[in-house]
Amino acid sequence: MLEDKVGFCEQNEPVFKHKGKGLAMPPLPNAELVQSSVQLYRYLLRCCKHLPEENIRQHYRHAIRQSFKVHADEDDPERIQQIIKRAIEDADWVMDKYKRQK
């Protein structure tokens, strides 16, 4: 499994460990249009479809679902936007990581 690649921060959201800052390009087009939690969920699941192996796709789909369950009762709009921004940055890193391995 990829336990060494995925951790959880104090707020129980997935944190994909990496060095440096995120990359400028989003993993899929229209990441900048994601404004709601439902849009984010669908966007992240679409990102998973581009991962190279089924076990990797399953791992990240599971992490996405778990994170959404943990944050289901979040009602602060500012906090929701922070979570969305961080999730897209993390997805960007994951997508770039597997793109470089091809």
Backbone torsions as a table, in degrees:
resi	resn	phi	psi	omega
1	MET	NA	-179.1	-175.5
2	LEU	-111.8	34.8	-176.4
3	GLU	-57.2	-33.6	-178.6
4	ASP	-73.5	-10.9	-179.1
5	LYS	-98.3	-23.2	-176.8
6	VAL	-122.0	129.9	175.4
7	GLY	-128.2	-175.5	177.5
8	PHE	-131.4	134.9	178.6
9	CYS	-83.3	-176.9	-176.9
10	GLU	-58.4	-29.5	-179.2
11	GLN	-87.8	10.3	179.1
12	ASN	62.3	29.1	173.8
13	GLU	-100.5	148.0	-177.0
14	PRO	-64.2	138.3	176.7
15	VAL	-126.0	118.6	178.8
16	PHE	-90.8	115.2	-173.2
17	LYS	-71.4	130.3	176.5
18	HIS	-159.8	162.6	179.2
19	LYS	-97.7	151.3	176.4
20	GLY	79.6	-176.5	-179.2
21	LYS	-91.7	165.5	179.3
22	GLY	-63.7	164.2	177.9
23	LEU	-87.6	160.4	-173.9
24	ALA	-74.0	-31.7	-174.4
25	MET	-90.3	135.6	175.8
26	PRO	-72.3	157.1	-177.9
27	PRO	-65.6	-31.9	177.0
28	LEU	-133.4	155.8	176.3
29	PRO	-60.3	153.6	174.5
30	ASN	75.2	17.7	176.2
31	ALA	-60.5	-32.3	-179.1
32	GLU	-68.4	-13.9	179.5
33	LEU	-87.9	-8.5	-179.1
34	VAL	-70.9	116.9	-178.3
35	GLN	-124.8	-18.2	-176.9
36	SER	-123.9	165.6	-179.5
37	SER	-65.8	-36.1	178.2
38	VAL	-66.3	-42.2	177.0
39	GLN	-62.7	-40.9	178.4
40	LEU	-62.8	-45.8	-179.5
41	TYR	-56.8	-49.5	-179.4
42	ARG	-64.7	-40.8	178.9
43	TYR	-60.2	-47.1	-178.5
44	LEU	-66.2	-39.0	177.1
45	LEU	-65.8	-35.2	175.0
46	ARG	-65.6	-36.9	176.1
47	CYS	-59.6	-40.8	-178.8
48	CYS	-59.0	-31.8	-179.4
49	LYS	-63.2	-20.1	-178.3
50	HIS	-92.7	-0.6	179.2
51	LEU	-77.0	151.2	-167.6
52	PRO	-73.8	-33.0	-174.0
53	GLU	-125.0	149.5	-176.9
54	GLU	-61.9	-40.6	-179.5
55	ASN	-66.0	-32.3	176.0
56	ILE	-69.6	-43.7	178.1
57	ARG	-60.1	-44.8	179.5
58	GLN	-62.2	-41.5	179.8
59	HIS	-59.5	-49.6	-177.5
60	TYR	-71.7	-34.7	174.8
61	ARG	-61.0	-41.9	178.0
62	HIS	-63.3	-44.8	179.4
63	ALA	-61.6	-39.5	178.7
64	ILE	-63.9	-48.4	-179.6
65	ARG	-61.4	-43.5	179.6
66	GLN	-62.3	-42.6	-179.7
67	SER	-64.1	-39.2	178.8
68	PHE	-68.2	-35.1	176.5
69	LYS	-65.1	-41.3	-179.4
70	VAL	-63.8	-37.7	-175.2
71	HIS	-98.9	12.7	-175.3
72	ALA	-60.0	-30.1	-177.5
73	ASP	-95.4	7.8	179.1
74	GLU	-66.6	127.8	-179.0
75	ASP	-126.5	-0.7	177.7
76	ASP	-82.2	114.3	-176.7
77	PRO	-58.6	-35.8	179.6
78	GLU	-67.1	-43.1	178.6
79	ARG	-64.9	-39.3	177.8
80	ILE	-61.2	-42.5	178.6
81	GLN	-65.3	-36.3	176.2
82	GLN	-63.2	-43.6	-179.7
83	ILE	-64.3	-42.9	179.1
84	ILE	-60.7	-47.5	-179.1
85	LYS	-59.9	-46.3	-178.4
86	ARG	-65.9	-40.9	-179.5
87	ALA	-63.5	-39.5	178.6
88	ILE	-68.1	-40.3	176.8
89	GLU	-61.9	-43.0	179.2
90	ASP	-65.6	-40.7	177.8
91	ALA	-63.0	-39.2	177.4
92	ASP	-58.4	-46.4	-179.7
93	TRP	-63.9	-44.9	-179.1
94	VAL	-62.1	-46.2	-178.7
95	MET	-62.9	-41.5	179.3
96	ASP	-65.5	-39.7	179.5
97	LYS	-57.9	-48.4	-177.2
98	TYR	-78.0	-25.5	175.8
99	LYS	-67.1	-38.0	179.2
100	ARG	-69.8	-24.7	-178.1
101	GLN	-78.3	-16.3	-177.8
102	LYS	-62.7	NA	NA
